[in-house]
Amino acid sequence: MSTVTESALLEALEAVVDPNTGKGFVEAKCIRNLSIEGGDVTFDVVLGYPARSQHAALRSALVAVARKVPGVGNVSVSMRTNVVSHAVQRGVQLLPNIKNVVAVASGKGGVGKSTTTVNLALALAAEGASVGILDADVYGPSQPTMLGIDGKPESVDGKTMEPLENYGVQVISIGFMVEPDQAMIWRGPMATQALEQLLRQTNWRDLDYLLVDMPPGTGDIALTLSQRVPLTGAVIVTTPQDIALIDARKGLKMFEKVGVPILGIVENMAVHVCSNCGHVEHIFGADGGKHMAAEYKVDYLGALPLTMKIREQADSGRPTVVAEPDGDIAALYRQVARKVAVSIAARSKDFSAKFPTITVSKTT
């Protein structure tokens, strides 16, 4: 009986490539705590992004390769996720209990940004991440309706708020503070101050990702938020239509100017398939988002269809990812969410927490 060595195992496992990153698990240093006892092998696989729906397939691939090594008997593989904080704009401090903040922006209203935000958040949560949403659209907050949440945030100490929660996603919105038909007649500075309070005075509970449903446009509120909120990156949502792409480009440029990386472009309402006859039609044009991604050399995260179901499910408070979790459209949202998380995991990590705070005091 041949003796199993660590080098032989690692050499074999080098052949297994992570389909999400294109890198081998050994090369990416995802293999941890490798233990060999006789012919029994155990090790952990630690991913920097949530992918619970893929764990079984990845585990099977690794076990199959390990068992081909002479002398190997039982193989036990534990899949774990370890999402860490990543770098943000220079001069902006990270927020407590939030590892990564992602802006979901469009530059234009009416392209499905809020629907995309809520489904991406639910997809990340379904994949095993701790997720929150900040509804930053003061004048048209829609997340309370889409998440089916009523009520007002509680305050234990009179100074901070507890986020509301549904479907495993924490959320805060100005919509929880006002009546549904009440118009927010605020100037930019007041609205910006209110949003900063919502962000910083909410007791977020250990979030891997906070998705910020940005207001449309590149005006005062959007610009101030992109400068003051510690953003790991931004996702641009657009339709293929030329008019939408003009404004999406402006949104992309705004984030570039303030040093926020673009994680990618989501092309919403890309195609319509008739529910009666199956006819496929590109109502808003074809591949506009894909061409924009190529033009600016950013990732094309995927295309989402224009369907009545997505609208109906969001309006009813049960977005697609929870209404039809095993459906084709939910799979598209999970794919886009995974690409966003993988893109974040590949970026520079934040090491500020590793350094002690230095206090200089005067002595006499």
N, C-alpha and C positions, 0 to 999 in steps of 0.2 A: 504494500500500500504506500503510495507516494505521499510525501509531506507537503501540505499546502502552505505556500509562502505568501506574505503580504504583497510582494512585488509581482508574483504571478497573477494574483487576483486583480490588482490594480491595472496590470497590463491588459487583462481581459475586459475589465470594466471600461477601459478607455474607448472601446468600440461603441459604447452606448451613448448616443447623442440626445441631448434635450431638444425636443422638436420646437420648443418655444424660443430658445436662444440660439440654436444652431451650434452650441458648444457641447463638448463631452462633459459628463458629470465629473470625471476625474480632473480634467483640465480646469473646470470652473471651481474646483475645490468644494464640491457639494457633498462628497463622500466623507462622513465623519464617524468616529468611534468604531473603526473596523476592528473586529475581534475574531480570532480563529482559535477554536478549541477542538483539536483532532480534525475531524472533517466538517464540523459545524461552523458556519460563518454567520456573523451578524454585523450589520452596519446601519448607520442612519444616512438618509439623504435629506439635506437641508436646502430648501429652495428660498430664494429671496423674494418670491412673489406667490400669491395664493393660486392654487390650481387643484383644488380638492377633487374635482370631477376627473382629473387625469391621473390621480395617484395610483389607482389600481393598475392601469396600463403601464405606467412607468415602472412600478414595482415588479410587474411580471417580466418586463424586458430585462431588468437588472438581474432578477433571480435566474432567468433562463441562461444568461451569459455566464454568471458565476458558477452555475452547475456544470458547465462544460470544462471547467478547470479540473484536471486530474486530482482525485482525492477528496473533492468537495462533496459533502452529503447534503445535510439540511442547510438551507439559506433563509435567513430572516432579515427582512428589510423594513425599516421604519421610515415613513415619509413625514417630514416636518416642514413647516413654513416659518421663516424668520424675516419679517419685514422690518427694515431699519430706516432711520431718518436719513434723508439725503440733502445735499446742499441746496440753499435757496439764494435769493438775490443778496448781493453784498450789502452789509449794513443793516439787514433785517434779521431780527432774532426769531428763533423757533418758538412755537407756542407750546406750553406745557400739555402733556397728554395727547399730543397730535404728532405723529411721525412725518406725515407727508400731506401737504395741501395741494390740491389740483384744481385749477380754474377750468371750468367748462364754459366756453365763450363762443359767440357767433359773429359779433360785429353788427348783427341785424336781427330784428325780431321776426317771429313767424316761421323759423326754420326747424322747429322741434328741439330746441336746445334743452328745455326743461324736461321733456319726455326722455331725451337721451340721457340726461344727468341721472334721473331717478332709476332708469333701467341699468345704467352702468354701475350705480351704487349697489343696487340689489344683486347684480351679477357678481361683483366683488365680494359681497357678503355671502352669497351662495357658494363661492369658491373658498370660503374660510377666513376672510379678512374681517377686521373690525372697522366699520365704515360709518361716516356721518355725512350729512348734507347741510350746508349753510345756504339758505335761500336768499341770495343777495339782490333779487329783483324786487326792490322796495315798492315800486309802483304797480307791479302785477305779480304778486307772490302766488305761485301755483303748487308748490310742493305739499302744503297741507291737504289739498284736494287729491293730488295724485297718490299720496301715501295713505289716504283715508284716515287722517288724524284730526280729531276735534279737541277743544280744550285749550287751556293756557298753561304755560310753563310754571312749575312750582319753584319757590325760593325758600330754602331752608334758613339762610342767614340774612335775608333781606337785601343782599348785595349781588348775589349771583343767581343764575337760573339753571334748572335741570333741563336737559334736552328732552323732547318728547321722542317716542320710539314706536316703530311698527315694522314688521317683517325683518327685525334684527338690524334696522338702520336707525341711528340717532339723527334727529333733525331739529333745527331751529329756524324760525321764519317770522318776519314781521306780521305775517298772516295770522299767527297765533295771538297777536296782541290787539288786533282791531277787528271790527265787524266785517263780514265778507263784502258788504256793499259800501264800505267807507273808503273814500278816495284819500290817498296820501298826498296832500298838497304841501310838499316840502321842497325847499331849494336844495341844490346839490350838497353843500356843506353839512346841512342838518341830516340829510339822508345818509351821507357817508359816516357821520358820527354815530348814527343809530346802528349802522351795520357793524362798525368796529366794536360797539358795545355788545351786540349780539354774538360776535365772534369771540371776544376776549372775556366776556362775563358769563359765558356758558360753561358749565362743568362737564366738558366732554370727557368720556370715559375711555381712556387708552385707545385712541383711534390709530389704526394703521394708515387710513386714508380719510381725509375730509375733502369732499367734492364741493366746490363753490359754484352754485348755479348763478353765473354772472348776469347782470342786467345787459340788455342789448345795447349796441353802440360802443363808441370809444370816448364817451363824454366824461364829465367830472368824476362820477361815481366809479366807473370802470377803471379809469386811469389811477385814481387815488388808491383803490383797492389793490391794483396790480403793483403799486409802489410800496404799500405799507404791510400787506399781508405776506407772510413768508411762503412763497409759492415754489414748490418743487418743479412744477411745469404747468403747461396749459394745453388743453385739448380744444381744437377749433371745430365747430359744427357748422356745416353748410349744406345747402342743396346744390345740385348740379347747375342751377340756373345762373346765367351771367350776372344778373342783378345781385343775387346773393353772394356770389364770389367776389364782386367788387368790395363789398363790406367785410367779407371774411378776410380778405387781404389786409384791410385796414386793422382789423382786430389782431391778426398775426403780427403785423409791424409794430403795434403798440406794445405787445409783450416783448418783442425783440429789443425795443428801445429801452425797456426797463430791466433787461437782463434776465427775463424769464424764459427758460427753454420751451420750445414747442414739442410736445410729446407726439403730436400727430394730428391728422385731419380725419374727421368722420363725415362721410357723405350720406346725408339723410334724405329720405324721399327719393331715392335713386331710381327706383323702377316701380311701376304699378302693374300688378297682375289682376286681371278682371276675375272677380269671384264667381261669375256666371259662366264665362266662356274660356277663361284661361289666357286671353289675349295679353301679351306683354307690351307695355308702352312706357317710354321714357318721357313722362309728362313735362318735367322740368329740364330736359336735356340729358345727355349721356356723358358720364365720366368727367364732369367738370371738377369735382373734388380730387379725383385721381390726377388730373393734369396740373392742378394747383399744387398738390403735394410734390410732384416731380419738378415743377418750376422753382419751388422754394427749398427743395432737397430735404423734405421732412417726411416722416413715415405716413403712409396711407393706411389708416387703421381699419377701414372696411366700409362697406355700403349697406345701408338699411332700407327696406322697402317702404313704399307709401301704401299703407293698408288701413282699412277702417278699424280693424281689430286693435291696433296699437292705440288709436285715438280713443276708442270705446273703453278699453281696459284702463287707460290712464285717467279718463274722466270718472270712472267708477271707483277709483281708489285702489284698484288692483292691477298695477302695471304688468306688462307682458311677462316679465321674468318670473313673477309669482303666480300670475293667472294661468300661464301655460309653460311651466318650467322645462318641460321636455319637448317643446315645440321648436320648429326651425328658426323662428325669429328670436326666441330666447337664446338659442345656441349662437346666433350672430352677435347678440349683445354680450354674451359671455366671452366670445372670441375677441371682440373689441376691448372689453375690460381687461382681459388677460394680456393683450398687447400693450395696453397702457401700463399695467403693473410691471411687465417685463422691461419696458422702456425705462421706468423709474428705477428698477433694480440695477440696471446697467450704468446708472449715472453716479457721479461722485458722491460718496457718503459724507454725512456731517459728523465731524469728530469733536464738536465743541463740548459735548457732554463728558468727554474723556479728560478734559483739562480742568483743573480746579480753578475756582474763582479766586482771583488775586485781589486782596484788599490792601490798599496803602493807607496807613494811619500815621498821623503826625506825632512825633515824640518830642518831649522837651528835655 
